[in-house]
Amino acid sequence: MQRLFLMLALLFSTATLAAAIPATQVKKVNDRIYALLGPMELPSKANQGYMVNSTLILGETSAILIDTGFTDEIGAHLAAVVAKLTKKPVKAIINTHHHGDHSFGNAAFPGAKVISSEMCRKLLIEGEGEWLGIIQGALGRKLPNTRAVPATEVYASKTKTDITLDGVKLTFWVPEAAHTAGDMMIWLPEDRVLVGGDITVNQITPNFRDANVKLWIATLGEVQAMPAKTIIPGHGPLMTPADVGKLHQRMARLYAGIEAGYKAGLSDGEIRKKLDLAEWKPLHHYEEQMGGNINKAYLEIEAAAF
């Protein structure tokens, strides 16, 4: 009887936890591509760490999932969403970069092949402990089944590789650096859809933490020039090339302002007081991100001056 009560308690706990993960907003892009949009908040107990966009692509016999969430629980949540959209099994996972909110859900798809950039694989392995600490700290509990599951198929920096995966034509675009040193975007030429990861974010303040900001801005210029109809960002609503243009211009103006302040001999704190940040203030996470972003760009500009 005691064992039965323990089993029921465990089942109740698991069900309660699963229910705490917010619903996914499903946007049908076309007959074979679905954007699975997650919440835009930072990780917390309220959202159980769910804060990322994923992309489902239906192949001839299987499904491809791009980015899998921050925990194995979120990965399982996304698997359930996928199961409602298709009976095809997920046989391939693609990670746009190594950050835990995009990759730790890989653990929920044990039979799937994992694909990423070469640098993403390296950074994911090296950063596993740090990112696990971030999400466990945010949730206030251990996550024994959440871990890094690195790619077995990787693509080198500064390459664009055309492949066909289960009948779907894809281009894996690995820039030199942008949001991280290991970003990879996925272009579907027949659909004119780009999955941009966190190189492209919408209605939120981008995070410069691991970025090369100058190269990121240059990459956004290339994205803006693509013949895309739809861009699926790493966070926020779906984008158009015009939306990417606004992000590109906003980041370019910010970088130029910080660079001008540096050349004038100002500190990053002094620069922040002089910058016009009005266009940034309405964005999600402005207060949490902007100070660190200015400091990161300042340090990058300072390093380039030596």
SEBABA-997147 format. One record per residue: x, y, z of N, C-alpha, C in turn. Coordinates in steps of 0.001 Angstrom, whole numbers, plus 500000, padded with zeros to 6 digits. Example, Ala and Ser with C-alpha at 12.3 -4.5 7.8 and 13.67 -1.06 7.14 Angstrom:
513190494310507800512300495500507800513200496700507800
512850497750507080513670498940507140512900500030507870
***
This chain:
500826498795500000500000500000500000500867501266500000
501936501219500817502828502380500870503490502611499524
503878501520498873504516501636497563503537502233496546
502237501817496642501225502357495744501077503859495931
501046504306497205500942505735497473502136506498496901
503324505916497011504522506572496484504446506703494973
503967505639494320503848505674492858502816506714492419
501698506772493153500673507767492820501190509186493034
501952509362494106502519510681494381503472511108493281
504270510144492805505211510441491722504464510797490447
503423510039490139502639510326488939501976511689489026
501442512015490200500803513318490398501807514440490245
503004514246490808504056515260490717504445515489489276
504608514405488499505002514519487100503917515216486291
502662514843486564501551515476485828501462516954486135
501660517311487420501621518715487807502719519494487128
503919518896487053505060519554486426504803519768484941
504285518714484257504021518833482835502986519919482568
501990520005483425500949521013483239501489522423483417
502598522556484152503172523874484409503907524429483198
504243523575482232504906524067481026503867524767480157
504073526023479818503056526763479051502790526130477692
501640526433477144501253525904475840502148526475474739
502336525668473707503075526092472519502113526733471527
502532527852470966501731528505469926502171527945468572
501282527211467925501615526572466655501203527477465505
502169527798464631501911528600463441502261527758462209
501260527461461409501498526702460179502067527631459119
503299527386458714503943528220457698503514527773456307
503543526463456082503001525861454860502683524395455169
502451523581454149501985522218454388503015521332455084
504285521739455087505272520869455735506126521567456806
505859522839457067506658523569458054505728524208459084
506034523964460352505300524559461453506288525270462380
505972526494462745506730527205463776506061526920465119
506845526423466059506349526110467395506883527187468332
506072528191468589506523529396469281506336529244470788
507408529432471526507366529353472975507205530714473613
507099530753474949506984532027475666508214532908475434
508056534212475700509139535167475482509824535589476772
509368535052477914509960535433479188511295534723479406
512069535225480353513284534537480776512903533309481597
513796532321481747513429531078482444513057531321483900
511986530660484330511483530843485686510674529615486081
510297529562487359509428528477487804508074528553487094
507647529772486779506341529944486136506289529305484756
507378529412483997507372528822482654508182527533482554
508740527086483701509525525847483751510701525863482765
511176527080482440512321527203481538511974527223480067
510678527144479748510269527126478340510241528551477821
511109528842476829511280530226476385511791530306474953
511652529247474179512332529194472890511362528812471784
511687529213470565510952528759469389511607527516468801
510788526621468318511255525435467608510594525418466235
511116524584465348510550524458464007510393522988463665
509216522617463205508927521259462762508872521239461242
509634520335460637509638520159459187509249518718458895
508264518525458046507808517180457706508504516693456445
509268515623456586509897514988455442508982513945454834
509532513139453927508713512137453246508239511049454196
509119510619455110508760509518456018508968509862457487
509608510996457768509932511341459155509830512848459356
510042513259460598509989514673460946511363515159461393
511608516448461156512840517123461565512430518204462562
513114518269463687512808519283464696514036520152464918
513864521455464780514956522395464995514766523072466354
515719522851467237515776523366468619514707522705469495
515152522316470710514364521376471509514058521833472928
514424523072473289514082523569474611515169523354475647
514893523821476872515905523933477927516047522681478788
515083521773478757515123520589479609514558519396478850
514814518193479383514207517012478781512684517072478897
512173517729479952510731517873480131510130518741479026
510826519823478671510354520672477579510467519921476253
511547519153476091511671518316474901510503517352474773
510093516724475895508949515815475883507656516570475577
507543517783476105506386518639475806506312518911474303
507447519243473693507473519507472252507179518238471457
507664517101471948507367515828471278505872515573471246
505175515927472328503725515763472375503031516706471401
503543517931471269502995518884470292503178518334468884
504372517827468602504666517256467280503720516101466982
503480515243467974502632514063467783501204514438467413
500764515628467806499428516089467440499371516606466004
500531516924465451500595517487464105500923516448463044
501617515376463440502030514361462473502257513031463170
502057511952462421502378510614462920503816510222462564
504480511069461803505852510769461395506800510928462587
507710509997462808508625510084463952509707511129463739
510132511744464827511247512691464753512545511895464668
513186511951463508514425511195463308515650512087463189
515434513406463116516567514335463035516280515564463889
517267515939464691517244517156465504518337518078464967
518022519353464811519022520344464415519083521409465504
520285521722465963520476522798466943521066524011466247
520423525178466422520933526399465806522165526935466525
522308526630467834523518526980468575523494526238469903
524541526429470720524755525569471881523995525977473131
523437527159473198522800527612474429521752526603474893
521716526379476201520887525323476754519416525440476426
518905526672476305517475526834476031517094526324474650
518079526112473776517827525597472433518213524130472273
518983523583473203519606522282472936519400521204473984
519088521550475223519040520528476269517853519578476122
516834519986475384515718519085475117516060517944474193
517268517963473603517713516846472758517560515510473479
517716515563474814517679514333475606516335513615475511
515293514309475084513967513691474977513769512940473665
514783512943472793514679512293471480515847511329471288
515894510255472074517077509382472088517374508687470766
516368508505469910516622507808468653516952508714467490
516960510018467710517141510960466609518612511290466381
518959511506465123520279512037464766520305513518465111
521413513994465697521545515401466065522556516068465130
522170517226464602522969517968463627523220519364464165
524450519879463996524763521253464400526016521702463680
526441522916463967527763523338463514528826522630464352
530017522579463804531140521954464514531427522682465831
531407524011465799531686524783467005530556524652468021
529332524533467563528208524322468480528435523053469285
528837521988468634529090520733469352530138520944470441
531234521610470091532320521845471048531836522677472234
531127523762471942530665524664473000529595524009473873
528760523163473274527731522471474048528363521532475067
529370520795474649530056519876475566530758520652476675
531474521713476295532222522496477281531300523252478242
530144523685477775529271524526478582528137523793479281
528147522465479236527034521697479807526787522064481273
527834522076482084527674522349483509527139523738483775
527644524726483041527192526102483236525708526244482910
525281525709481776523885525863481369522951525030482234
523407523877482671522590523088483590522424523842484908
523484524502485366523399525311486573522427526467486418
522404527084485246521493528207484994520042527760485106
519683526662484449518278526253484458517880525653485800
518761524909486453518421524368487767518279525487488792
519103526518488665518975527674489551517668528413489324
517266528552488056516018529257487744514798528490488246
514855527161488189513707526340488589513753525938490053
514929526067490676515058525715492082514967524230492357
515395523412491381515369521965491572516356521302490625
516685520054490919517583519288490067516833518754488851
517569518532487790517012517977486556517868516772486152
517632515626486775518533514484486590518578513927485175
517543514177484376517508513626483024517835514649481943
518176515857482365518570516902481411520078516920481284
520552516867480060522001516823479821522270517261478378
523532517519478110523936517853476748523972516584475900
523317516641474753523395515559473763523957516185472491
525262516126472301525883516834471177525642516152469842
525882516899468790525642516417467431526624515320467032
526149514443466169527013513438465534527297513803464079
526588514806463576526826515312462219527026516819462324
528196517311461900528518518720462121529006519384460836
528918520726460823529292521527459662530235522639460107
531238522896459284532330523797459637531924525263459528
532684526103460234532472527547460199532696528101458802
531970529165458490532077529888457221531764528990456024
530705528187456172530281527314455072528775527428454853
528372527133453627526959526943453275526882525607452541
526155524662453136526122523303452624524706522924452245
524519522534450978523212522091450499523077520591450709
521991520172451349521729518753451533520253518486451270
519926517217451112518529516783451074518343515787452195
517419516084453097517177515252454268515731514752454202
515576513477453982514254512850453854513364513616452879
513956513961451735513207514620450670513088516123450798
513636516700451862513560518150452083514900518784451754
514893519766450859516124520473450518516418521525451583
517639521467452129518065522378453179519439522935452835
519700524156453283521050524708453260521442525034454689
522538524444455140523073524742456469524084525869456323
523731527018456879524561528229456769525227528473458116
526547528322458147527327528529459370528181529772459184
527766530923459734528599532130459612529839532028460487
530761532930460276531996532916461081531666533060462565
530763533944462892530284534156464261529141535154464187
528297535160465203527207536136465296526724536153466744
525545535596467004525050535502468376525989534664469240
526581533629468648527635532834469281528682532525468227
529724531812468650530758531383467705530340530128466952
529172529566467286528761528302466671527370528304466087
526876529461465657525524529544465091525422528781463782
524228528272463530523910527714462218522466528058461876
522260528664460716520920528933460224520545527882459191
519250527667459032518754526636458122517846527295457097
518238527198455854517496527806454747516791526697453975
515489526886453739514706525957452932514363526656451625
515168526461450575515024527267449358513695527066448640
513159525858448665511892525609447978510720526286448688
510875526514449978509821527120450781510054528603451036
511292529055450758511716530433451044511508530770452523
511918529825453351511833529959454805513231529858455383
513560530761456295514840530721457009514564530517458491
515222529517459074515196529333460522516481529961461052
516338531088461744517498531918462057518108531711463420
517460530905464294517975530819465655518027532199466286
518945532401467207518999533676467919519762534760467172
520230534477465966520709535553465102519538536475464784
518364535892464668517142536658464420516214536494465622
515908537593466286514940537598467388513968538745467144
512749538598467643511702539567467334511017540033468614
510958541335468785510291541986469914510999541749471252
512226541248471220513005541119472444514388541736472230
515038542062473326516405542572473269517355541404473039
518131541415471960519070540314471737520123540263472840
520653539081473054521640538859474108523036538799473489
523909539749473865525262539828473307526278538970474063
525850538254475081526747537564476005527897536824475326
527600536000474347528613535178473676528832535608472233
528471536842471928528424537289470542529724537916470059
529875537898468742530735538843468050529768539821467397
529587540975468021528485541863467630528688542414466227
529919542759465895530186543316464566529860542307463466
530282541057463655529984540026462662528487539697462646
527856539775463790526407539543463860525677540564462997
526051541821463123525412542877462328525620542623460834
526834542217460467527112541917459058526263540740458563
526107539726459407525301538563459039523841538953458850
523325539830459708521951540298459560521754541026458228
522786541740457784522710542388456482522541541368455365
523228540229455484523092539151454493521708538509454565
521210538313455777519878537728455944518820538629455319
518952539914455539517983540885455017517900540825453495
518998540487452849519048540463451390518545539157450793
518230538171451625517787536870451113516356536945450585
516002536057449652514631536050449100513653535278449978
513716535513451276512867534780452218511472535378452275
510485534514452430509120534964452722508878535001454227
509448534029454923509230533910456358510547533597457049
510814534285458142511959533975459003511403533519460348
511827532339460788511434531835462103512563532176463065
512318533106464000513389533556464889513567532607466068
514652532798466803514885531995467997513931532325469120
513465533570469154512517534026470170511611535077469533
510335535051469902509403536058469426508615535619468216
507703536487467727506832536159466595507607535983465294
506932535374464318507520535196462992507928536545462402
508957536502461535509520537726460984509463537717459462
509539538918458910509728539125457480511122539717457271
511614539756456022512884540444455795512874541889456290
511727542560456222511642543937456720511871543985458227
511354542990458953511591542915460395513072542712460692
513717541863459889515154541646460057515905542943459769
515432543688458778516048544977458482515994545930459659
514876545950460357514755546819461534515719546383462638
515828545063462850516776544558463845518206544917463451
518522544749462187519859545061461667520194546540461906
519285547408461543519533548844461691519640549258463157
518789548673464003518813549004465432520152548591466054
520613547394465716521893546935466261523061547732465698
522978548073464405524060548849463790524160550241464415
523021550872464676523041552194465319523603552113466733
523232551085467458523739550918468823525253550740468808
525736549886467920527179549618467842527936550887467457
527409551617466487528062552852466055528112553870467187
527042553963467967527023554891469086528043554524470158
528171553226470432529153552778471428530572553015470907
530779552753469633532104552954469041532491554435469066
531534555307468762531810556745468799532152557191470215
531444556653471201531741556984472589533112556496473014
533479555304472573534806554776472894535890555682472304
535725556078471064536722556928470405536798558303471064
535722558703471723535709559985472441536295559867473849
536713558646474207537348558442475504536385558195476648
535144557859476349534155557619477396534196556166477870
533797555953479104533635554589479615532293554045479131
532082552709479288530812552147478851529644552720479656
529855552991480947528809553602481759528463555002481292
529473555766480931529236557121480416528527557066479063
528903556093478250528273555948476935526791555641477086
526459554762478020525051554390478197524202555615478527
524728556534479305523973557730479673523728558646478475
524621558572477469524506559464476313523743558849475144
523625557509475120522956556853474003521456557123474015
520890557253472835519437557326472692518932555886472541
518333555359473590517879553965473611516359553850473527
515715554892473049514248554919473022513669553755472221
514330553390471111513788552306470281513986550938470913
514852550848471911515098549583472598514177549370473793
513764550433474425513052550321475701511739549540475637
510991549559474520509744548766474490509971547257474371
511192546821474101511446545407473847511508544607475141
511129543334475052511262542437476190512728542365476630
512961542265477920514282542051478538515236543236478399
514679544401478074515553545582477943516340545828479226
515660545850480355516322546158481624517364545102481980
517045543840481721517965542758482076519189542696481154
519032543073479887520074542810478897520918544027478502
520328545223478496520982546322477795522317546719478412
522401546753479738523675547125480351524792546172479960
524527544872480033525522543881479639525843543950478161
524840544242477328525076544349475886526023545503475558
525809546649476197526679547799475953528107547478476394
528242546844477541529564546478478034530249545495477088
529508544498476589530078543506475677530561544163474385
529740545020473798530131545703472565531325546621472812
531326547305473946532438548194474304533746547401474372
533730546266475045534931545440475172535401544917473820
534441544593472941534784544118471614535467545229470808
534922546436470907535498547586470192536873547929470768
536998547851472069538279548119472720539336547116472278
538956545828472233539912544791471827540354544989470379
539433545399469516539761545608468105540706546793467918
540729547720468879541582548913468762543036548623469087
543319547497469740544709547188470108545425546485468963
***
